[in-house]
Amino acid sequence: MQNIYQIIKLVGKAGLILCCLLGTSSTFALSSDIKQPVKIDADSVSFNKAKGYAVYEGNVSIQQGTLKIKATKIEIFAPDNNIDRIVAKGSPVSFQQTMDDGKLAIGKANNVQYKVKAKQLTLSGDASLSQDKDAFSSPNIVYSIATGELKAGGAPTGSNKKPGRVKAIFYPTN
């Protein structure tokens, strides 16, 4: 079960790395990656300083060290120059990072939302996390970075889809 929590922390890093783009420090990022430059590539970007809103659209790619995020669209909501939430959308949004133990952790979901103040990350729409052979998937995953609590299952809120099932495969460690 420890491996899945390492994977879930990676998901939080995806949202937290976006906070770093606007100057918010991240205590959850790997020390080797957080010291690397952030590289963003997108078809377009627009900012509205008065509203505290930024959007990157079209084949969005973000890389910092071993952390790589790909999405169709990433929105950053920062009223009063304080980041409130970050929303990434894609078919799917994907992210990966090499962990401290050298293993590659990979995640995907159609929508990823990170609420900064609540330190809550929501993956919805065919969400999956994997590291090495271990894998975890669910229609909806909600993770509290503050408390370490994870909830998974069911269709995303407001969806007319049938509730899905949580699936997990964990291999014994030596």
N, C-alpha and C positions, 0 to 999 in steps of 0.2 A: 504494500500500500504506500510505502514511502516514495517509490518511484513516481506514482501518479501525482503526488503533491509537488514533486520537482517539476513535472510537466505543467501543472496548473500554475506554478509560479512563473513559468515562461510566458503564459498567456497574460499575466499581469504585467510582465515586462513589455509586452507589445504596446499596451496602453501607456505605460510609464515612459517609454522611450519617446512617445509623441509629446509628453509633457516636457521632456528635456528640450525639445525643439523650441519651446517658448520660455526656456530659462528655469523651469522647475527642476530641482534636483531629485534624483531617484535613489533611494536607499536600497531598492530591491534589485537593481541591475548588477550584472557581473562586473567586478572591478576591472577586468581586462577589456570588456566591451564598452563600458561607460566612458572610458578614457579615449575612445576612438571617435573620429569625426562622424557626424550624421550626414548621410548622403540621401537626397530625395530626388526622385525622377518621376515626373507626371506630365500628362499632355497639357494640363492647364492648372493654374492656381489663382485664387482670388481672395483678397483680404478686405474686410470692412472693419477698420479700427474702431469706429464709433459704436458699432454693434458688438464688437469683440467676437468676430466670426472669421474663420478661415476655412477654405475648402480646396482640397487637392483632388483633381478628377482625371480619369482616363489612365489606365495602366500605371497606377501609383506603385512605386517601389521605394521602400525605405530600408537602408542598411546602416548598421552601426556595429562594427566588429563582426562577430559571427551571427548577430541577430538580423534576420531578413524578414520584412513584412511586404506582402503584395495585396493590393485591393483595387477595386474599381473606383472607389471614392472614399476619402477620409475627411470628416468634418471636425473642426475644433471649435468649441463654444467657450468663449472666455470673456463674459461680461465683466466690466470693471477691472480688466487686465488680470483676472483670476480664472484659471482654467476650471470650468464646471464639469464638462464632459467631452469625451472624444468618441466619435462614432465612425466605424469603418464598415463599408459594405462591399460585397463582391460575390462572385459566383465560383468559388468561395473566396473569402479573405483567407490568406494562408500566411503562416509564420513559422520560422524555424530558428533554432539556436543550438550551438554546441555547448553542452553543459560542462561544469567543472570536471566531471569524471570522463570527459571526452566523448560521451554519447550524444547523438543528435536527437533533439526533441522537436517534434513537428505538431502543429495544430492547424485546424481549419474550421470555419463556420461561415454561413452566409452573411451574418451580421455580428459585429463585435462592438460592444458599448462599454466604455470605462467611465464610471462616475468618480471623479477625483476626490471630492470631500468624503464621500462614503467609502472610498477605496473598494468599490464593488465592480467586478467585471462580469459581464453577461455575454455569453456566446449563444446565439440562437440560429436555428436552421441547419440541420445536419452537422452539429458540432462534434469534433473529434480531436483527441489528443493521443500522441504516441511517443514512446521512447524505446529504442531497441525493439524487442518483441512485444513489450507491454503496450496495450491499447485500451482506450476508453472512448465511448461515443454515446451521444444522447441528443434528442432534438433540442434540448435547452440545458445549458450549464450556467449556474450562477455561483461565483466564487468571491468571498469576502477576503481581501488581502489583509485587512485589519484583524480579523478573528481566525482566519484559516478555515472557515466553514465553507463547505461545498454542497450545493444542492443541484441535482440533475434529474431530468425526466420530463415527460409531457411535451406537448407542443408549445411553441412560444406564445406568450400572452397576446390575445387578440387574434390568434390564428384560427382558421376554421378546419385545420388539419386534425386528424385523429391523434390522440396522445401516442407517443412512441415509447419505446422501451430503452432502458439504459443497458449498454453492453460493455463488458469489461473482460479483458484477458490479462492475467498477471502470471508471469513465470517465476518460479522460485529463484532466489538469489543464492549463490554459493557461499 
